[in-house]
Amino acid sequence: MVRHDRRTFLRLTGTALGAATLGAGTAAGATGENSRFLIDLREVSRSAIPSDVEIIHDISQIDLLAARGDASSVGDAAATTPDIRVYQHDTGPAVERSGPSTNGKSRSHNHDKGIDNSEYQWDKRVQNVGDLTDKPGGGKFIHDTTKGAGTRVAVVDTGVYDAHPDLAGVVNDELSENFTTDSYDWRPNGAGDHGTHVAGTIAAMNSNRGPDGGVLGTAPETEIVAHRVFSGVEGEGASTGDTVAAIAAAADKGCDAANFSVGYINSNPEKYPGLLEIKAIYARLMDYVRSKGMVFVNSAGNGSLDMDAENTLSLPTEVEGVFGVAATGPIGCGWGGKHSDNEAKWLTGNRLEDPTDSPAFYTNYGSAVDVSAAGGDADLDALDRIPEAQRDLVYSTTVTYTYEDGPDDDEDEPVNRPGEIVDREASYGWKAGTSMAAPQVTGAVALVRSLRPDASVEEVESLIQETASSAPGGETYHGAGHLDLKRLVKRA
């Protein structure tokens, strides 16, 4: 394994990992007679809004409307703000690799049979979530105490593929909803498998009966409400109005937590003062959802940024009331040594170059981080040469699309691909990012609420923080510490 400063590597090669800058093109129609914008009902009465202004979302819970039309026709400048586009935190996972379909065949190796899908889940094995080793039996697991029954969490993302065998029966299809302006339902429609991967980390049931089995989530008995805010339709994307509406609705539907692996890229309030207005909107939103008893879990971002630096604003992570999660991961899990084919030994002894709780090379850091959790890491040099190096990423449920012009088998293919989707296939894949760390905490909220259904938002957050473990890098990268499910469930 090549030892190098991966954080420096990211700063030098950010464009290779999808880094971008918030610019004029990221507002969802910032100007013009058919622009998207937000209306503050504290500044203008509803009756004063012209009839030719289309109301896309009524978010009156926080005195807000998402609209389309001519913003200049609605009150004075204080009454409206552009409906800025949002992104899967820093344009998606820092690193990702596709994996097998749900009916993939086992591969033989020198220890037992082929490696089961759940045996790639170092994030669940190191937390002792369930019996995921290749030698079952023995020990006490988190799921011996609780699997999250009686709870509900929202995944505000690209949609969730509920036909995946490990997610069948997990998603509440009556409460799930599409918050974009496209004509499809709440399931993925071409904007990627990000939401499906997140949902598996939270609640996968390990119910695939194929030869390689399935994967297991932190809280497999919780209920998922899928709120889709990303569209695969060209030009649609996702906007602030869509996401704010989806989060407020999740609170209204009685969700114990909302998982939001979404943010604004390299935000600079000095260059884009409108971001301060967006921050104020999220502050109002946090007051509302917390009053409804919902914990709002947000990924800290993948830009390797110090969020405390001058002229840096990481939204919504830095908003008061947001529970911000940084990412950690191992280097060397199941590769680079003589025991690479013995999954029972991947995490034991000195076989890891970096431990599972070490800061990931891409994670944002700073005082807005409340805790860290497993998001996956990568030796980028090895990842290009050694297939097994992807095992340091987080493994979960995914979905593979087939379009009119063929399968979507190009990792560099843009999200907004033209053409109709003609087929979807359940699959598995590796991703690394703070987007993969946030659902670890969302699943933890479900475990706590299953044991303490009347616990307040503040009590749930305090339990997670007070039971977190110390980790390399200290408070700067981990906030109160690294998520520790054993200590958390014992305390709860």
C-alpha positions in Angstrom: 0.0 0.0 0.0 1.2 3.5 -0.9 1.3 5.8 2.0 0.5 9.4 1.1 -1.4 12.5 2.4 -4.8 11.8 0.9 -6.2 15.2 2.1 -3.5 17.1 0.2 -4.1 14.8 -2.8 -7.7 15.8 -2.8 -6.9 19.5 -2.7 -4.6 19.1 -5.7 -7.0 17.0 -7.7 -10.4 18.2 -6.6 -11.8 18.3 -10.2 -11.3 14.6 -10.6 -13.6 14.0 -7.7 -16.4 16.3 -8.9 -15.5 19.5 -7.0 -17.4 22.5 -8.2 -18.1 26.1 -7.3 -21.5 27.7 -6.7 -22.1 30.0 -9.7 -24.7 31.8 -11.7 -25.8 28.7 -13.4 -26.7 27.0 -10.1 -29.7 29.1 -9.3 -32.8 27.4 -10.5 -33.7 30.2 -12.8 -32.4 33.2 -10.8 -33.8 35.9 -13.0 -36.4 36.4 -15.8 -40.2 36.0 -16.1 -40.1 32.2 -15.7 -37.6 31.9 -12.8 -37.9 29.8 -9.7 -37.7 31.8 -6.5 -38.8 31.6 -2.8 -41.4 34.0 -1.3 -41.2 35.0 2.3 -44.8 35.3 3.6 -43.4 37.4 6.5 -42.6 40.1 4.0 -45.5 40.0 1.6 -49.1 38.8 2.0 -50.4 35.8 0.1 -53.1 38.0 -1.4 -50.6 40.3 -2.9 -49.0 37.6 -5.1 -50.0 38.0 -8.8 -52.2 35.2 -10.2 -49.6 34.5 -13.0 -47.0 33.4 -10.4 -47.1 29.6 -10.1 -46.9 28.2 -6.5 -44.8 25.0 -6.7 -44.7 24.3 -3.0 -46.7 25.7 -0.1 -44.4 25.6 2.9 -46.6 27.7 5.1 -45.3 25.8 8.1 -42.4 28.3 8.0 -44.2 31.1 6.1 -42.5 30.2 2.8 -43.6 29.5 -0.8 -41.6 28.0 -3.6 -42.7 29.7 -6.8 -42.1 30.2 -10.5 -42.7 33.4 -12.5 -41.5 36.9 -12.4 -39.9 37.5 -8.9 -39.9 41.3 -9.4 -43.7 41.3 -9.5 -43.9 40.0 -5.9 -43.3 42.6 -3.2 -40.0 44.4 -2.6 -36.5 42.8 -2.7 -36.9 41.4 0.9 -39.9 39.3 -0.2 -38.1 37.0 -2.5 -34.8 35.1 -3.0 -33.6 32.9 -5.8 -34.4 29.2 -5.4 -30.8 28.0 -5.5 -29.9 24.6 -6.7 -28.6 22.0 -4.3 -26.4 18.9 -4.8 -25.7 15.5 -3.4 -23.2 16.8 -0.9 -20.3 18.1 -3.1 -21.9 16.6 -6.3 -22.2 13.0 -4.9 -20.0 10.5 -3.3 -16.3 11.2 -3.1 -15.6 7.8 -4.6 -17.8 5.0 -5.8 -17.6 1.6 -7.5 -20.4 -0.5 -8.9 -20.9 -4.0 -7.5 -22.8 -7.2 -8.4 -26.5 -7.6 -9.1 -28.7 -9.2 -6.5 -28.5 -12.6 -8.3 -24.7 -12.6 -8.7 -22.9 -15.9 -8.4 -20.5 -16.7 -5.5 -16.8 -16.9 -6.2 -14.6 -19.5 -4.5 -11.5 -18.6 -2.5 -9.2 -20.3 -0.1 -11.1 -19.7 3.1 -14.6 -20.9 2.6 -17.1 -20.1 -0.1 -17.4 -16.8 -1.9 -17.5 -13.7 0.1 -21.1 -12.9 1.1 -22.4 -9.4 0.4 -22.8 -8.7 4.1 -19.2 -9.6 4.8 -18.2 -6.5 2.8 -20.0 -4.4 5.5 -17.0 -3.5 7.7 -19.1 -0.5 8.9 -21.7 -2.8 10.4 -19.3 -5.5 11.6 -17.1 -3.0 13.5 -20.2 -1.7 15.3 -21.4 -5.3 16.1 -24.7 -4.5 14.5 -25.6 -8.1 13.7 -24.0 -11.5 13.0 -22.2 -10.7 9.7 -19.0 -12.7 10.0 -18.3 -15.9 8.0 -18.3 -17.9 11.2 -21.8 -17.2 12.7 -22.6 -17.5 16.4 -21.3 -16.1 19.6 -21.3 -12.7 21.1 -24.1 -10.2 21.7 -25.2 -7.9 18.9 -27.0 -4.5 18.7 -29.9 -6.2 17.1 -30.3 -8.5 20.1 -31.6 -5.4 21.9 -33.4 -3.4 19.1 -33.8 -3.2 15.4 -35.6 0.1 15.3 -39.1 -1.2 15.4 -41.9 1.4 15.7 -39.9 4.2 14.2 -40.0 6.1 10.9 -37.2 8.0 9.1 -37.3 10.1 5.9 -34.7 9.7 3.2 -34.7 13.1 1.3 -32.6 12.2 -1.7 -32.8 10.6 -5.2 -35.6 8.2 -4.4 -35.5 4.7 -3.0 -35.8 1.5 -5.1 -38.2 -0.4 -3.0 -38.1 -3.5 -5.3 -34.6 -4.3 -4.1 -34.9 -7.6 -2.1 -33.2 -6.1 0.9 -35.6 -3.1 1.0 -38.9 -4.9 0.1 -41.4 -4.0 2.7 -39.2 -1.3 4.3 -40.6 1.7 2.3 -44.0 3.2 3.1 -45.3 3.8 -0.4 -48.3 5.7 0.8 -46.3 8.3 2.6 -43.4 8.5 0.1 -43.6 11.4 -2.3 -42.0 13.2 -5.3 -41.1 16.8 -4.5 -39.6 17.6 -7.9 -41.5 19.0 -10.8 -41.1 16.0 -13.0 -44.0 13.6 -13.7 -42.7 10.5 -12.1 -43.3 9.0 -8.6 -40.9 8.9 -5.6 -38.8 6.1 -6.9 -35.5 6.7 -8.6 -36.0 7.9 -12.2 -32.4 8.4 -13.5 -30.9 10.8 -10.9 -28.7 8.0 -9.6 -28.8 5.3 -6.8 -27.6 7.6 -4.0 -30.9 7.4 -2.1 -31.1 3.7 -2.4 -27.6 3.3 -1.1 -28.5 5.5 1.9 -31.7 3.6 2.6 -29.8 0.3 2.7 -27.3 1.7 5.2 -30.2 2.7 7.4 -32.7 -0.2 7.0 -31.6 -3.0 4.7 -33.0 -6.3 5.9 -30.4 -8.8 4.6 -33.3 -10.6 3.0 -31.8 -11.4 -0.4 -32.1 -15.2 -0.9 -29.6 -15.2 -3.8 -26.3 -17.1 -3.6 -24.4 -14.2 -2.1 -27.1 -13.1 0.3 -27.9 -9.5 1.1 -26.8 -6.6 3.3 -27.9 -5.4 6.7 -28.9 -1.9 7.8 -28.5 -0.4 11.3 -32.2 -0.3 11.9 -33.9 -2.9 9.6 -37.3 -2.6 11.4 -37.6 1.1 10.9 -39.9 2.5 8.2 -38.5 4.5 5.4 -40.4 7.4 3.9 -38.8 8.3 0.5 -38.9 11.9 -0.4 -37.4 12.4 -3.9 -35.9 15.8 -4.5 -33.5 14.9 -7.4 -34.8 14.4 -10.9 -33.2 12.5 -13.7 -35.0 14.7 -16.3 -32.5 16.9 -18.1 -32.4 20.4 -16.6 -34.4 19.6 -13.5 -31.8 18.8 -10.8 -32.9 19.7 -7.3 -33.6 23.1 -5.7 -33.8 24.6 -2.2 -37.6 24.9 -2.4 -38.0 21.2 -3.2 -35.8 20.1 -0.4 -37.2 22.5 2.2 -40.7 21.3 1.3 -39.7 17.7 1.6 -38.1 18.2 5.0 -41.0 20.1 6.4 -43.4 17.3 5.1 -41.2 14.6 6.7 -41.7 16.3 10.1 -45.5 16.5 9.5 -45.6 12.8 8.7 -44.2 11.9 12.1 -40.6 11.0 11.1 -38.2 10.5 13.9 -35.3 11.6 11.7 -34.7 12.9 8.3 -31.5 12.0 6.4 -30.3 14.8 4.2 -27.0 14.1 2.3 -27.4 17.3 0.4 -25.8 20.7 0.4 -24.4 23.7 -1.4 -21.0 23.5 -3.1 -18.1 25.6 -1.7 -20.5 28.2 -0.4 -19.0 31.7 -0.1 -21.4 34.2 1.6 -19.2 37.2 0.6 -19.5 36.3 -3.1 -23.1 35.0 -2.9 -24.9 37.0 -0.2 -28.1 35.2 -1.1 -26.8 32.2 0.8 -27.3 34.0 4.0 -31.0 34.2 3.2 -31.0 30.5 2.5 -29.3 30.0 5.9 -32.1 31.9 7.6 -34.7 29.8 5.8 -33.0 26.6 7.1 -32.9 28.1 10.6 -36.7 28.6 10.5 -37.0 25.1 9.1 -34.9 23.6 12.0 -37.1 25.4 14.6 -40.1 23.8 13.0 -38.9 20.2 12.5 -37.4 20.1 16.0 -40.7 21.3 17.5 -42.3 18.3 15.7 -39.8 15.9 17.3 -37.7 15.2 14.2 -33.9 14.9 14.3 -32.3 16.4 11.1 -29.2 14.5 10.1 -27.0 16.1 7.5 -23.7 15.1 5.9 -20.9 17.6 6.5 -19.6 17.6 2.9 -16.8 16.0 0.8 -14.6 19.0 0.0 -11.9 18.4 2.6 -12.8 21.9 3.9 -12.3 23.6 7.2 -15.9 24.8 7.8 -14.6 27.4 10.3 -12.4 29.1 7.7 -13.1 32.7 6.8 -15.6 33.1 3.9 -16.7 29.5 4.0 -20.3 28.6 4.7 -21.3 24.9 4.6 -25.1 24.7 4.3 -27.1 23.4 5.9 -24.5 21.8 8.2 -23.6 25.0 9.9 -27.2 26.0 10.7 -28.2 25.8 14.4 -30.2 22.7 15.0 -28.7 20.6 12.2 -26.9 17.4 13.4 -23.7 17.4 11.2 -21.9 14.2 10.5 -18.3 13.8 9.3 -16.9 10.7 7.7 -14.3 8.1 8.7 -13.1 4.9 7.1 -10.3 2.3 7.0 -7.4 1.8 4.6 -6.6 -1.9 4.0 -9.8 -3.7 4.8 -9.5 -7.0 3.0 -6.6 -6.1 0.7 -2.9 -5.8 0.6 -2.1 -8.7 2.9 -2.0 -12.5 3.1 -5.4 -12.6 4.8 -7.3 -10.7 2.0 -9.4 -13.8 1.3 -10.2 -14.4 5.0 -12.9 -11.9 5.8 -13.0 -12.9 9.4 -9.6 -11.3 9.8 -10.1 -8.1 7.7 -10.6 -5.9 10.8 -8.4 -7.6 13.4 -4.9 -7.2 14.6 -2.6 -4.8 12.6 -4.1 -5.5 9.2 -5.4 -2.0 8.6 -3.1 0.8 7.6 -5.7 3.2 9.0 -8.4 2.2 11.5 -12.1 2.5 10.7 -12.5 5.6 12.8 -9.8 7.6 11.2 -10.9 10.8 9.3 -11.7 10.1 5.6 -9.5 12.0 3.2 -12.4 14.0 1.7 -14.4 14.9 4.8 -15.2 18.5 5.8 -14.4 19.3 9.4 -14.8 22.0 12.0 -17.1 23.0 14.8 -20.3 22.3 12.8 -19.5 18.5 13.1 -21.5 16.9 15.9 -20.2 13.4 15.5 -18.4 11.2 12.9 -19.5 7.9 11.5 -18.4 5.4 8.9 -18.5 6.9 5.5 -15.6 5.0 3.8 -12.1 6.0 2.9 -9.8 5.2 -0.1 -6.2 4.9 -1.1 -6.8 6.6 -4.4 -3.6 5.3 -6.0 -4.4 1.7 -5.0 -8.0 2.1 -6.0 -7.0 2.5 -9.6 -4.8 -0.6 -9.5 -6.2 -3.1 -7.1 -9.9 -4.1 -7.3 -10.0 -5.2 -3.7 -9.1 -1.7 -2.5 -12.8 -0.7 -3.0 -13.5 -2.7 0.2 -12.6 0.4 2.2 -15.7 2.1 0.8 -19.2 1.5 2.3 -21.2 -1.3 0.7 -24.9 -1.1 0.3 -28.0 -1.5 -1.9 -28.0 0.2 -5.3 -30.1 0.1 -8.5 -28.8 -0.2 -12.1 -30.7 1.5 -14.9 -31.2 0.4 -18.5 -32.1 3.2 -20.9 -33.6 3.1 -24.4 -30.1 3.2 -25.8 -28.7 0.5 -23.6 -27.4 -0.1 -20.1 -26.0 2.6 -17.9 -22.6 1.0 -17.4 -20.4 4.1 -17.8 -19.3 5.5 -14.4 -18.6 8.9 -16.1 -22.1 9.2 -17.6 -23.8 12.4 -16.5 -26.8 12.1 -14.1 -29.2 13.8 -16.5 -29.0 11.3 -19.3 -31.5 11.6 -22.1 -33.8 8.8 -23.0 -36.4 6.8 -21.1 -35.5 4.2 -18.5 -36.8 0.8 -19.7 -35.6 -1.4 -16.9 -34.1 -1.3 -13.4 -32.2 -4.0 -11.7 -31.4 -4.4 -7.9 -27.7 -4.4 -7.3 -25.0 -3.6 -4.7 -22.2 -1.1 -4.8 -19.5 0.7 -2.9 -19.6 4.5 -2.2 -17.5 6.7 0.1 -18.6 10.1 1.3 -20.1 12.0 4.2 -23.4 11.0 2.5 -22.6 7.4 3.6 -21.8 8.5 7.1 -25.0 10.4 7.8 -27.3 7.4 7.4 -25.3 5.6 10.0 -26.4 8.2 12.5 -30.0 8.3 11.1 -30.2 4.6 11.8 -28.8 5.2 15.3 -31.6 7.7 15.9 -34.1 5.0 15.0 -32.5 2.6 17.5 -32.7 5.2 20.3 -36.3 6.2 19.5 -37.3 2.5 19.4 -36.1 2.2 23.0 -37.2 5.7 24.1 -40.1 6.8 21.9 -40.8 9.9 24.0 -37.2 11.2 24.0 -36.9 14.7 22.8 -34.7 15.8 19.9 -32.3 17.2 22.4 -32.2 14.0 24.4 -31.6 11.8 21.3 -28.8 14.1 20.1 -27.2 14.2 23.6 -27.3 10.4 23.9 -25.5 10.0 20.6 -22.9 12.6 21.5 -22.3 11.5 25.1 -21.7 7.9 24.1 -19.5 8.6 21.1 -15.9 7.3 21.3 -12.7 9.3 21.0 -11.0 8.9 17.6 -7.9 9.9 15.7 -7.9 13.6 14.9 -10.0 14.6 17.9 -12.8 17.2 18.1 -11.9 18.9 14.9 -12.9 15.9 12.8 -15.3 14.1 15.1 -17.1 16.7 17.2 -18.2 14.9 20.3 -16.7 11.7 19.0 -17.2 8.7 16.8 -20.6 7.0 16.7 -20.5 4.0 19.1 -23.7 2.0 18.8 -22.8 -0.4 21.7 -22.5 2.4 24.2 -25.4 4.3 22.7 -27.9 1.3 22.9 -26.7 0.4 26.4 -27.3 4.0 27.6 -30.6 4.2 25.9 
